């Protein structure tokens, strides 16, 4: 089987997904990753992920049709249905009876957009995916939306990677007296780190007998506002900033230093940090705006899946867990047990079967 996987960029989780996919393709298969964007657009902390399998990584050619004629693929997986050359690639595949899959890689729903914008986007998706063999969605929520506007089979393939290293971490033990929270990610309005910071401050005020500390890891437009907020809430002294990371994998080290991840963003995409933190043995408390929480967390069983609008219930649930160290330990253990559903091998194996069956 000859497979061409068109990716937007060379992110470490995309490379690892494609590299691991090779392990589950029929013996003797050929797999090539084609980059649609220039390397200059890649984030510096990603580094250069090297494939362990014979997977070539090349830049997208100018003459796409000639490239297809030379490569003679059996399967094309194309990321982003809005890509300029998407329709050209799809037409060639349909004309030559080659399987064509869309890696949508985003949620269809657009928050804070006009109803007309959303409607037009839905119709564009319907038009551009007509006749494809399948659609890859970033989450269960996205898959449900895609199925309303596309007749093709769908499956979930989120951002993922090999969780083995995180599963081997020794979680920070909680003794009921010392508790560290983590807020990690871009400090931007849609992430709403301010909500999580205020949540921490309230929990700290309600349990003065517990030595609570906060780690913030992230940069963004809200940085200065957050620094002032920490002063106003009088939690500056118990807050540590950790941003000195050169490589993507170095960020994982912060999971060893905290007990609870706060992820109360208003909306967003997948949210890789949730399965990462679960694999590392942390208690994850996240809002319903985080797709990975919807996929990975059973509320009260292996984490806390909370409604941002019901702050009182969220605070109550968190206090109940904080006040019971043994219960928190059990929840953290369950989180690690379910982290396999965020592992790259789980999704690569299913993706291989999906493209063979459809």
C-alpha positions in Angstrom: 0.0 0.0 0.0 1.4 3.4 -1.1 0.2 6.2 1.2 0.7 9.9 0.9 -0.1 12.0 4.0 -0.3 15.7 3.4 0.3 17.6 6.7 0.0 21.3 7.4 3.3 21.3 9.4 5.9 19.1 11.0 4.7 19.3 14.5 6.1 16.5 16.7 2.7 14.9 17.3 1.9 14.9 13.5 5.3 13.3 12.7 4.9 10.7 15.4 1.4 9.8 14.3 2.5 9.3 10.7 5.7 7.4 11.8 3.7 5.1 14.0 1.1 4.6 11.3 3.8 2.8 9.3 4.0 0.1 11.9 0.3 -0.9 11.3 0.2 -0.7 7.5 0.4 -3.9 5.5 3.9 -5.3 5.3 5.9 -3.7 2.5 3.9 -0.5 2.5 5.3 2.9 1.4 4.5 6.1 3.4 5.5 9.6 2.7 4.7 12.8 4.6 4.2 16.0 2.5 4.5 19.4 4.2 2.1 22.1 2.9 3.7 25.0 4.8 7.3 26.2 4.9 9.5 25.3 7.8 9.7 28.9 8.8 6.1 28.7 10.1 7.0 25.9 12.6 7.4 26.6 16.3 11.0 26.7 17.6 10.4 24.5 20.6 9.1 21.7 18.5 12.6 20.7 17.4 13.1 18.2 14.6 11.3 15.0 15.2 13.1 12.1 13.5 11.2 9.1 12.2 12.2 5.6 13.3 10.6 4.1 10.2 11.5 4.7 6.5 9.1 7.6 6.2 10.2 10.3 3.8 9.3 13.9 4.8 9.2 16.3 1.7 8.0 19.7 0.8 4.8 19.9 -1.2 5.6 20.0 -5.0 4.4 22.9 -7.2 3.1 20.4 -9.8 0.8 18.3 -7.7 -0.7 16.3 -10.6 2.7 15.3 -11.9 3.7 14.4 -8.3 0.7 12.0 -8.0 1.4 10.5 -11.4 5.0 9.8 -10.3 4.2 8.5 -6.8 1.2 6.3 -7.9 -0.4 6.3 -4.5 -3.2 3.9 -3.3 -4.2 6.3 -0.5 -4.1 10.1 0.0 -4.7 11.6 3.4 -5.1 15.4 3.0 -5.0 17.8 6.0 -7.4 20.8 5.8 -10.3 20.8 3.4 -9.7 24.6 3.1 -6.2 24.1 1.6 -5.7 25.9 -1.8 -4.8 22.6 -3.6 -7.3 20.4 -1.8 -9.8 20.2 -4.6 -7.1 19.5 -7.2 -5.9 16.6 -5.1 -9.3 15.3 -4.5 -10.3 15.4 -8.2 -7.1 13.5 -9.2 -7.9 10.9 -6.6 -11.5 10.4 -7.7 -10.5 10.3 -11.4 -7.9 7.7 -10.7 -9.9 5.6 -8.3 -7.5 6.4 -5.4 -8.7 6.4 -1.8 -9.0 10.0 -0.5 -9.3 10.9 3.1 -9.7 14.3 4.7 -7.9 15.1 7.9 -10.1 17.9 9.0 -7.9 18.7 12.1 -10.2 21.3 13.5 -13.6 21.7 15.1 -16.2 22.9 12.7 -17.9 25.1 15.2 -16.7 28.6 15.3 -17.2 30.4 18.6 -17.9 34.2 18.5 -18.6 34.1 14.8 -21.8 35.2 13.1 -24.4 32.6 12.3 -23.9 33.4 8.6 -20.2 32.7 8.8 -20.8 29.4 10.6 -23.5 28.4 8.0 -21.1 29.2 5.1 -18.3 27.1 6.7 -20.6 24.2 7.1 -21.7 24.3 3.5 -18.1 24.6 2.3 -17.2 21.5 4.3 -20.2 19.6 2.8 -19.2 20.6 -0.8 -15.5 19.9 -0.4 -15.9 16.5 1.3 -18.4 15.1 -1.2 -17.2 11.8 -2.5 -14.3 11.3 -0.1 -13.6 7.9 1.5 -13.5 9.1 5.0 -13.0 12.1 7.4 -10.6 12.3 10.3 -11.9 14.4 13.2 -9.9 15.9 16.1 -12.5 14.9 18.8 -15.8 13.2 19.4 -17.5 16.6 19.4 -16.0 17.5 16.0 -16.9 14.0 14.6 -20.6 14.5 15.6 -20.6 17.8 13.7 -18.9 16.4 10.6 -21.4 13.5 10.5 -24.2 16.1 10.0 -22.7 17.5 6.9 -20.8 14.6 5.3 -22.0 11.1 4.3 -18.5 9.6 4.5 -17.3 7.4 7.4 -15.6 9.4 10.2 -13.2 8.6 13.0 -11.4 10.5 15.7 -7.6 11.2 15.4 -6.6 13.8 17.9 -3.2 15.3 18.6 -1.3 12.5 20.2 2.1 11.0 20.8 3.9 8.1 22.6 2.7 8.4 26.3 5.3 5.9 27.6 7.6 8.5 29.0 4.8 10.2 30.9 3.4 6.9 32.2 6.8 6.3 33.7 6.8 9.5 35.7 6.5 9.3 39.5 3.5 11.4 40.4 4.0 14.1 43.1 2.4 12.6 46.3 -0.3 14.5 48.1 -0.3 14.5 51.9 -3.3 16.7 52.5 -1.1 19.5 53.6 0.8 20.7 50.5 -0.9 21.1 47.2 0.4 22.5 43.9 -1.8 23.6 41.0 -0.7 24.0 37.3 -2.0 26.3 34.6 -0.2 25.7 31.3 -0.8 26.9 27.8 -1.0 30.1 25.8 -2.1 33.1 27.9 -4.8 34.2 25.4 -8.5 35.2 26.0 -9.9 32.0 24.4 -7.9 29.9 26.9 -9.1 32.2 29.7 -6.3 31.5 32.2 -7.7 34.3 34.4 -10.7 32.0 35.2 -8.3 29.3 36.5 -6.2 31.8 38.4 -9.3 33.1 40.2 -10.4 29.5 40.9 -7.1 28.8 42.5 -7.3 32.0 44.6 -10.8 31.0 45.9 -9.7 27.5 46.7 -6.7 28.8 48.6 -8.9 31.2 50.6 -11.4 28.4 51.5 -8.6 26.1 52.7 -6.1 28.3 54.6 -4.8 25.2 56.5 -3.4 23.7 53.2 -0.2 25.1 51.8 -1.4 25.8 48.2 1.0 26.9 45.4 0.5 27.7 41.7 2.7 27.1 38.7 2.0 29.0 35.5 3.6 28.0 32.3 2.8 30.0 29.2 3.2 33.2 27.3 0.7 35.4 25.5 -1.1 38.7 25.3 -2.6 38.4 28.8 0.8 38.1 30.5 0.9 41.6 32.0 -2.7 41.5 33.0 -2.1 38.2 34.8 0.9 39.6 36.6 -1.2 42.4 38.0 -4.0 40.0 38.8 -1.7 37.9 40.9 -0.8 41.0 42.9 -4.4 42.0 43.3 -5.4 38.6 44.6 -2.4 38.5 46.9 -1.1 35.2 45.4 2.0 36.5 43.8 4.2 35.0 46.5 2.9 31.5 46.1 3.1 31.6 42.2 6.0 30.3 40.2 6.5 31.0 36.5 8.1 28.2 34.4 8.7 29.1 30.8 12.4 28.3 30.1 11.8 25.4 27.7 13.9 24.9 24.6 12.3 21.7 23.4 8.7 20.5 23.4 9.4 17.4 25.6 11.0 19.6 28.3 7.6 21.0 29.0 6.5 17.6 30.3 8.8 18.0 33.3 6.4 20.4 35.0 3.9 17.5 35.4 6.3 16.1 38.1 6.0 19.3 40.1 2.2 19.7 40.5 -0.8 17.7 41.7 -3.7 19.3 39.9 -4.0 20.7 36.3 -6.5 23.5 36.0 -7.8 23.8 32.4 -11.0 26.0 32.4 -10.7 27.4 28.9 -13.9 28.8 27.3 -13.4 27.0 24.0 -10.6 25.6 21.9 -9.4 22.6 19.9 -8.3 19.2 21.2 -6.2 20.2 24.3 -3.3 17.7 24.3 -2.3 18.8 27.8 -5.3 16.9 29.3 -4.3 13.4 28.3 -0.6 14.3 28.9 -1.3 15.3 32.5 -3.5 12.3 33.1 -0.7 10.0 31.8 1.7 11.7 34.2 -0.6 10.9 37.1 -2.1 14.4 37.8 -5.6 15.2 38.7 -7.1 17.1 35.8 -9.9 19.6 36.4 -11.1 20.9 33.0 -14.1 22.7 31.5 -16.6 21.4 28.9 -14.9 23.7 26.4 -11.9 21.3 26.2 -12.6 18.5 23.7 -10.0 16.1 25.1 -11.8 16.3 28.4 -15.0 15.2 26.7 -13.1 12.2 25.2 -10.9 11.3 28.2 -12.6 12.2 31.5 -15.4 10.5 33.3 -16.4 13.2 35.9 -15.5 12.1 39.4 -14.0 8.8 38.2 -10.7 9.7 36.6 -10.8 13.5 36.7 -13.2 16.5 37.1 -15.1 17.6 34.0 -16.8 20.9 35.0 -19.3 23.4 33.7 -17.7 26.8 33.8 -21.0 28.5 34.3 -21.7 26.5 37.5 -18.8 27.8 39.5 -20.3 26.8 42.9 -20.6 23.1 41.9 -17.1 23.1 40.5 -15.6 24.6 43.7 -17.6 22.1 45.8 -16.3 19.1 43.7 -12.8 20.3 43.9 -12.9 20.9 47.7 -14.4 17.4 48.2 -11.4 15.9 46.3 -8.8 18.1 48.0 -10.1 17.2 51.4 -9.8 13.5 50.7 -6.2 12.6 49.7 -6.9 8.9 49.4 -9.8 9.6 47.0 -7.5 11.9 44.9 -4.9 9.2 44.8 -7.4 6.7 43.3 -8.7 9.3 40.7 -5.1 10.0 39.7 -4.4 6.2 39.3 -7.5 5.8 37.2 -6.4 8.7 35.0 -3.2 6.9 34.2 -5.1 3.7 33.4 -7.2 5.5 30.8 -4.4 7.5 29.3 -3.8 4.8 26.7 -6.7 6.4 24.8 -4.5 9.4 24.2 -1.5 7.3 23.0 -0.4 7.5 19.4 -0.3 3.7 19.0 -4.0 3.4 19.9 -4.9 5.9 17.1 -2.4 4.8 14.5 -3.7 1.2 14.7 -7.3 2.3 14.3 -6.3 4.7 11.5 -4.6 1.9 9.5 -7.7 -0.2 9.8 -9.9 2.7 8.9 -8.1 3.5 5.6 -8.0 -0.2 4.7 -11.7 -0.7 5.4 -13.0 2.4 3.6 
